[in-house]
Amino acid sequence: MNDTMKIEVVSKESIKPSFPTPNNVKTHTLSNLDQLFPPLYVDHLLYYPNLETNDSTSSLGDEEDGKNMIISVPSRRRCDVLKKSLAETLTRYYPLAGRIKDDKSVECNDEGVDYIEARVVGSVVSQVIQLASSDIEIMEPFLPYEPYGVASALRRGGLHLNSKALLKIQVNVSDCGGMVICLSYSHKIIDASSFANFVKDWTATARASSDTHDDELKVAAVDKSCYIFSSIFPPANFSHQEEKDSAEVQIIPHKIEILTKRFVFKDSSIATLKKKCIHVNSNNGSDQVDRQEHNKQQMPTRFEALTSFIWMCFMDVDLRFKVRQIDDAVIPDNAVKAVCDPKQVQYVASFPINLRTRTIPPLPDNTFGNMTDNAIVEVSRNLTGNNGFHDERQYYPELVSKIKDSIKLVDNEHVKAMKSNFAISCNHMKLHQMFKEGTSNDDHKTFLMFSSWCRFPIYEANFGWGKPSWASISKLLYKNCVMFIDTPSGDGIEAWVSLKEEDMIIGEPTLVPPAEETPKRIYFLSNIDRGADMIQTFNCFRKTFDEKILDAAQALKDGLAKVLVHYYPFAGRLMLNEKNKFAIDCTGEGALSIESEADCTLEEIGDLTQPNSDTYKKLVYGNPGPVNIHENPPLIVVQVTKFKCARRIYSWTKHESRSI
């Protein structure tokens, strides 16, 4: 956390439903899908800047250690609105105020949800957003629980933890009057879709109650139709309950060094990914009408396009690492390295599917519970032959096709089959086994888990003082996980990726093409431009807080893409013409961008005006990189190195092969 920012807990209490839960619904039966999930918490963070100026302040809470905790009067009123409307909403979502009774049910005893109010000292919400967007780990004090502490308790005391609240909320109020609200729900009882409905209902209740007197409040009747899930998917009777519990305990996360990083993909970039599939499939079909219909069917969704791209990049990065391990291995003089070693790496990916729309007829959107199954795709990659890499132009569409086919298999017939006790038991054990194997250190099988909050109305969560300016997750506890969230402006997707620390320090190169179509031509150089040297420079910048820029590295790439439209030869590649002279083939392939992190402060490097050679090599691009990307090196490379002190170094590498 930033040294100047502190979180001071002001109060803790339980919020109970404003009306007692009726006796006829005191027990909420879990579905067989609910049974698949261990009771770990999923965190949603909503960031609300202060829309008012001139906040006056008054005391809140008792004096502790002689220090008076204060929260502004407008913020105090907002907290009151949150608590009051939460109590009303819980009358309709009464299972959230209960406790897990056993593997098949929740006791709806109205014990309530955990509610914490805390004060953010030393930072306004816009600064918190800036810090969290580049280092989500600083948000841990904003959570209403300690993530690894809960995981440790689950391993020690079993999976049910009857005393634990199923919903925990921490309202963090900044001295400026802004708020960061963390909502943590137990995945044992609901999925993201159910939780989105709860937040939608809560915010609507808050907006209504803020303008209504107590005696005018009317509590909506409990909608029993949303609690039909267990009747469709009754709880399973596991023949080996101890084996099931043991499998769940084994996948509870341990505290290991995992980094959670955020990557932003604009809609224009995702559209480009989609076109790659259409380009490959454009020759299919007997005529233009057939091709158009075929391409329409093969057009991937945003989720399919982005998951395929990230999975492909993940596999390439992992394979490079494994190939380097083989190449660096000590081989005896009398031994011959097996170039044709049939060794393979197996990659498994899971993709969540909302089953509410997969049944015939579809289930209501407000169906409460974990109405989610996973589509699973397995692929194998060789460690031999071109270092295991594939032609992206062909392999990417193939991966998209595999993912589309696996998602199509989750249909009404699949849902029917899931209702059997045997099917759910087999699926449960299979998924847990793959997860266990994929998150282990097995070099021959790697598991990647995707999830998505896209299209959920996260940015519509208006409690009465405006919509959130940003929404995020907390640090992911498992490695090899990817979470998608819509960008605040709605023009792209944020991908939160968790990898082991050693896998995340040096990012993989990515191409930044021009933002618009550019002329395709040969740009002839003068006789003066006879060299092809790489000129390297770097600049150092301090971190600044700008509400409009959440990700400086992404802003740099966006700006570079726009500039390359006008300076399009820089997006091309050098070539030798028929007279053996240098020219530029204006292909529009783009410049290269690399993001890296330094495990130190900038001051620890020393005098940058006279850097030593080892330091300089790490700060600027100097290695041609993977052959499949750099058979013909780009004319410009940008490397962004982030330091612990929040400063950055931007290094530029360019071909001095023309007048610049």
Secondary structure, 3 states (H helix, E strand, C coil): CCCCCEEEEEEEEEECCCCCCCHHHCEEECCCCHHHCCCCEEEEEEEECCCCCCCCEEECCCCECCECCEEEHHHHHHHHHHHHHHHHHHCCCHHHHCEEEECCEEECCCCCEEEEEEEEECCCHHHHHHHHHHCHHHHHHHCCCCHHHHHHHHHHHCCCCCCCCCEEEEEEEECCCCEEEEEEEECCCCCHHHHHHHHHHHHHHHHHHCCCCHHHCCCCCCCHHHHCHHHHCCCCCCCCHHHHHHHHHHCCCCCCCEEEEEEEEEHHHHHHHHHHHHHHHCCCCCCHHHHHHHHHHHCCCHHHHHHHHHHHHHHHHHHHHHHHHHHHCCCCCCCCCCCCCCCEEEEEEEEEEEHHHCCCCCCCCCCCCCCEEEEEEEEEEECCCHHHCCCHHHHHHHHHHHHHHHHHCCCHHHHHHHCCHHHHHHHHHHHHHHHHHHCCCCCCEEEEEEEECCCCCHHHCCCCCCCCCEEECCCCCCCCEEEEEECCCCCEEEEEEEEEHHHHCECCCEEECCCCCCCCCEEECCCCCCCCEEEEEEEEECCCCCCCCCCHHHHHHHHHHHHHHHCHHHHCEEEECCCCCEEEECCCCCEEEEEEECCCCCHHHCCCCCCCHHHHHHHCCCCCCCHHHHCCCECEEEEEEECCCCCEEEEEEEEECCCC
